């Protein structure tokens, strides 16, 4: 499950007192993960590009 799917699947309110207590913190923490997730995705893309580039350069040589 992707981060945005998880955030969309969480309820905004709950009648369960324990869940109602924890839910705002979980929602807030998930929101802080979004920028980190984007940075990691960009980093993974960069690593993949460099690996492909290095493999291609090795085949040409």
C-alpha positions as CSV (number, residue, x, y, z in Angstrom):
1,X,0.0,0.0,0.0
2,X,1.3,3.4,-0.9
3,X,1.6,6.2,1.6
4,X,-1.2,8.3,0.0
5,X,-3.5,5.3,-0.1
6,X,-2.9,4.6,3.6
7,X,-3.6,8.2,4.5
8,X,-6.8,8.1,2.4
9,X,-7.9,4.9,4.1
10,X,-7.6,6.2,7.6
11,X,-10.8,7.5,9.2
12,X,-10.8,11.2,10.2
13,X,-12.8,10.4,13.4
14,X,-13.5,7.4,15.6
15,X,-16.0,6.6,18.3
16,X,-13.5,4.4,19.9
17,X,-11.7,6.5,22.6
18,X,-8.3,4.8,22.2
19,X,-8.4,5.2,18.4
20,X,-9.7,8.8,18.7
21,X,-6.7,9.5,21.0
22,X,-4.1,8.0,18.7
23,X,-5.5,8.9,15.3
24,X,-4.5,12.6,15.2
25,X,-0.9,11.7,16.0
26,X,-0.8,8.9,13.4
27,X,-2.3,11.2,10.8
28,X,0.2,14.0,11.6
29,X,3.2,11.6,11.5
30,X,2.1,10.2,8.1
31,X,1.9,13.7,6.8
32,X,5.5,14.3,7.8
33,X,6.5,11.1,5.8
34,X,5.2,12.5,2.5
35,X,8.2,14.8,1.8
36,X,10.7,12.1,3.0
37,X,9.0,9.6,0.7
38,X,9.3,11.9,-2.3
39,X,13.0,12.5,-1.5
40,X,13.6,8.7,-1.3
41,X,11.8,8.1,-4.5
42,X,14.0,10.8,-6.2
43,X,17.1,9.2,-4.7
44,X,16.1,5.8,-5.9
45,X,15.5,7.2,-9.4
46,X,18.9,8.8,-9.4
47,X,20.7,5.6,-8.2
48,X,18.9,3.6,-11.0
49,X,19.9,6.2,-13.6
50,X,23.6,6.1,-12.6
51,X,23.6,2.3,-12.5
52,X,22.1,2.1,-16.0
53,X,24.5,4.8,-17.2
54,X,27.5,2.9,-15.8
55,X,26.4,-0.4,-17.2
56,X,25.9,1.2,-20.6
57,X,29.3,2.8,-20.5
58,X,30.8,-0.6,-19.6
59,X,29.3,-2.2,-22.7
60,X,30.6,0.5,-25.0
61,X,34.1,0.2,-23.8
